Amino acid sequence: MSDSPPSASPDADIIVVGAGLVGVTSALALARQGHQVLVLDKQEPGRGASYGNAGHMATEQVFPIADASILTSLPGMLMDPMGPLRLDWKYLPRALPWLARLVLNLRPTPFRQSVAGIRALNERSLAAWQRLLASVDGSHLLKADGSLLVYEKPESHARLEALESRMREQQVPVELWDREAIQRAAPQLSDALLGGLFFPATGHVLDPWRVVTTLVEAARRQGVRFEQETVQSTRLTAKGVAVTTNAGEREAGQVLIACGAHSAALTAQLTGKRVPLDTERGYHLMLPREHERLPFAVTSLERRFIMTPMEIGLRLAGTVEFAGLEAPPNMGRAWQLHRLSRGLFKTDLDAGDATPWMGFRPSLPDSLPIIDRVCDGRVLLAFGHHHLGLTQAAITAELIADLAAAADSGAGPSSTRDLPPLAPYRLARFG
Ligand SMILES: Cc1cc2nc3c(=O)[nH]c(=O)nc-3n(C[C@H](O)[C@H](O)[C@H](O)COP(=O)(O)OP(=O)(O)OC[C@H]3O[C@@H](n4cnc5c(N)ncnc54)[C@H](O)[C@@H]3O)c2cc1C
């Protein structure tokens, strides 16, 4: 946090740490404002959580990631290594404070605040993506054709109806579909499925990684530089920030911390605040031989995973595992997704040449990201988008660009665009 003398020539106006969906969309927006932008990532761009997510523009998911049932699920989470929710014994002491905060956020007032904050982003997310992709000739990468949540057990019907009514209360567009409606829209799904909720204001991308690489190319054309470097530390300087990487020291007027689940340490160095950022590890199994099975993404209510049709095959994705950033992946959890899919289609899915993957969702216990400008405008923050980082990346970039423009002019956020108020996403909510 200490200031030090500035060096002669900065490397950029703004250094973005992290080339995931959030960092890349923001870098492009900042470059379009005329800033010189340098993006640093320890990997090739887009190889973090943004690579393997389920590709679902999940604007319907306006409720926090957990509800009170997480308390009763805790023993099962510890015992069952293949369950949809998994807590590694070894990680229990580190996970407990985070889980405790998650539970506190289930009280009525914070819960309502979380829902309002998620909604304010989600309601603007699809339009923000459509604007962004149109601007890079990438509109074809997003199919805004809706998504479906199916159920198969009669006893789940009441749960589905309760969810439908809670969603309607939040103005989420939703239709109740019966078995026939499902068969008409997705005839390959099993006719044992009893019904579901269709969300018309959602969609999916053809391949999240292709979305990132398309944006990286557009950002490069806009003058953004990308370097593969690991950021080891950051500190404020009189003129801005200094960023130490494995390749040396870099200087800029501002830094944007957008390195997903790895953002807490750098944020603490710059701001002195320890944010309760943890990771909910998730898995996918990519089935490259499966095309044309589904017209849109389909989630199973009981089996708790999603299947998304992509140009590279069918992606089965989901599960939540609390095991931190260091433990090796348990790819058995990815293969489990194929077993879970059995019975959802009239004929089983072909898992030939399938590839498993694990990624780190960056999660804060109130299910809201941090989007902010702090330290006299020298530090921008955009991380913690948990299960919704694809959905919310484009609107987050618009917010970040608006904050940077305000830093340039010395005024408050300035956009004439319909942006959500920033208050729910501020760093200061963590004391
Ligand atoms: C299985 C799964 C399914 C998901 N499904 C969906 C979905 O359907 N819809 C949705 O909206 N969201 C979904 N998500 C969530 C979404 O993928 C994430 O919220 C989003 O990708 C986060 O983007 P990000 O840019 O913040 O982080 P990331 O994509 O993780 O990018 C962070 C980058 O920072 C880099 N980095 C980290 N530390 C350093 C360092 N010290 N120096 C330099 N670089 C560093 C990393 O290499 C990485 O490239 C899913 C996630 C998972 C795991």
The ligand as an SDF file (V2000), in Angstrom:
LIG
                    3D

 53 58  0  0  0  0  0  0  0  0999 V2000
  -17.9380  -25.3670  -14.7110 C   0  0  0  0  0  0  0  0  0  0  0  0
  -18.2740  -23.8960  -14.8210 C   0  0  0  0  0  0  0  0  0  0  0  0
  -19.4290  -23.5370  -15.5060 C   0  0  0  0  0  0  0  0  0  0  0  0
  -19.7830  -22.1870  -15.6050 C   0  0  0  0  0  0  0  0  0  0  0  0
  -20.8850  -21.8470  -16.3330 N   0  0  0  0  0  0  0  0  0  0  0  0
  -21.2170  -20.5390  -16.4940 C   0  0  0  0  0  0  0  0  0  0  0  0
  -22.3170  -20.1810  -17.3170 C   0  0  0  0  0  0  0  0  0  0  0  0
  -22.9390  -21.0160  -17.9600 O   0  0  0  0  0  0  0  0  0  0  0  0
  -22.6380  -18.8730  -17.3990 N   0  0  0  0  0  0  0  0  0  0  0  0
  -21.9400  -17.9040  -16.7450 C   0  0  0  0  0  0  0  0  0  0  0  0
  -22.3080  -16.7310  -16.8340 O   0  0  0  0  0  0  0  0  0  0  0  0
  -20.8410  -18.2070  -15.9840 N   0  0  0  0  0  0  0  0  0  0  0  0
  -20.4820  -19.5050  -15.8480 C   0  0  0  0  0  0  0  0  0  0  0  0
  -19.3860  -19.8460  -15.0850 N   0  0  0  0  0  0  0  0  0  0  0  0
  -18.6520  -18.8070  -14.3850 C   0  0  0  0  0  0  0  0  0  0  0  0
  -17.7020  -18.0570  -15.3080 C   0  0  0  0  0  0  0  0  0  0  0  0
  -16.9640  -18.9570  -16.1010 O   0  0  0  0  0  0  0  0  0  0  0  0
  -16.7440  -17.2100  -14.4580 C   0  0  0  0  0  0  0  0  0  0  0  0
  -17.4590  -16.4120  -13.5510 O   0  0  0  0  0  0  0  0  0  0  0  0
  -15.9260  -16.2870  -15.3690 C   0  0  0  0  0  0  0  0  0  0  0  0
  -15.2580  -17.0360  -16.3610 O   0  0  0  0  0  0  0  0  0  0  0  0
  -14.9400  -15.4630  -14.5670 C   0  0  0  0  0  0  0  0  0  0  0  0
  -14.2170  -14.7030  -15.5070 O   0  0  0  0  0  0  0  0  0  0  0  0
  -12.9430  -13.9120  -15.0590 P   0  0  0  0  0  0  0  0  0  0  0  0
  -12.4310  -13.1940  -16.2410 O   0  0  0  0  0  0  0  0  0  0  0  0
  -13.2670  -13.1190  -13.8310 O   0  0  0  0  0  0  0  0  0  0  0  0
  -11.9240  -15.0450  -14.5500 O   0  0  0  0  0  0  0  0  0  0  0  0
  -11.0420  -16.0880  -15.3810 P   0  0  0  0  0  0  0  0  0  0  0  0
  -11.6460  -16.4710  -16.6460 O   0  0  0  0  0  0  0  0  0  0  0  0
  -10.6870  -17.1690  -14.4190 O   0  0  0  0  0  0  0  0  0  0  0  0
   -9.7590  -15.2410  -15.7440 O   0  0  0  0  0  0  0  0  0  0  0  0
   -8.8180  -14.8420  -14.7820 C   0  0  0  0  0  0  0  0  0  0  0  0
   -7.4800  -14.8200  -15.4550 C   0  0  0  0  0  0  0  0  0  0  0  0
   -6.5220  -14.2800  -14.5270 O   0  0  0  0  0  0  0  0  0  0  0  0
   -5.3090  -14.9490  -14.7450 C   0  0  0  0  0  0  0  0  0  0  0  0
   -4.4840  -14.7880  -13.5610 N   0  0  0  0  0  0  0  0  0  0  0  0
   -4.7460  -15.2170  -12.3120 C   0  0  0  0  0  0  0  0  0  0  0  0
   -3.7630  -14.8610  -11.4680 N   0  0  0  0  0  0  0  0  0  0  0  0
   -2.8550  -14.1690  -12.2040 C   0  0  0  0  0  0  0  0  0  0  0  0
   -1.6280  -13.5430  -11.9080 C   0  0  0  0  0  0  0  0  0  0  0  0
   -1.1350  -13.5330  -10.6710 N   0  0  0  0  0  0  0  0  0  0  0  0
   -0.9510  -12.9420  -12.9110 N   0  0  0  0  0  0  0  0  0  0  0  0
   -1.4340  -12.9250  -14.1750 C   0  0  0  0  0  0  0  0  0  0  0  0
   -2.6180  -13.5100  -14.5020 N   0  0  0  0  0  0  0  0  0  0  0  0
   -3.3140  -14.1190  -13.5310 C   0  0  0  0  0  0  0  0  0  0  0  0
   -5.7110  -16.3740  -15.0460 C   0  0  0  0  0  0  0  0  0  0  0  0
   -4.6860  -17.0410  -15.7650 O   0  0  0  0  0  0  0  0  0  0  0  0
   -6.9800  -16.1890  -15.8490 C   0  0  0  0  0  0  0  0  0  0  0  0
   -6.7580  -16.2190  -17.2460 O   0  0  0  0  0  0  0  0  0  0  0  0
  -18.9930  -21.1940  -14.9780 C   0  0  0  0  0  0  0  0  0  0  0  0
  -17.8080  -21.5550  -14.3250 C   0  0  0  0  0  0  0  0  0  0  0  0
  -17.4430  -22.8960  -14.2510 C   0  0  0  0  0  0  0  0  0  0  0  0
  -16.1590  -23.2640  -13.5650 C   0  0  0  0  0  0  0  0  0  0  0  0
  1  2  1  0
  2  3  1  0
  2 52  2  0
  3  4  2  0
  4  5  1  0
  4 50  1  0
  5  6  2  0
  6  7  1  0
  6 13  1  0
  7  8  2  0
  7  9  1  0
  9 10  1  0
 10 11  2  0
 10 12  1  0
 12 13  2  0
 13 14  1  0
 14 15  1  0
 14 50  1  0
 15 16  1  0
 16 17  1  0
 16 18  1  0
 18 19  1  0
 18 20  1  0
 20 21  1  0
 20 22  1  0
 22 23  1  0
 23 24  1  0
 24 25  2  0
 24 26  1  0
 24 27  1  0
 27 28  1  0
 28 29  2  0
 28 30  1  0
 28 31  1  0
 31 32  1  0
 32 33  1  0
 33 34  1  0
 33 48  1  0
 34 35  1  0
 35 36  1  0
 35 46  1  0
 36 37  1  0
 36 45  1  0
 37 38  2  0
 38 39  1  0
 39 40  1  0
 39 45  2  0
 40 41  1  0
 40 42  2  0
 42 43  1  0
 43 44  2  0
 44 45  1  0
 46 47  1  0
 46 48  1  0
 48 49  1  0
 50 51  2  0
 51 52  1  0
 52 53  1  0
M  END
$$$$
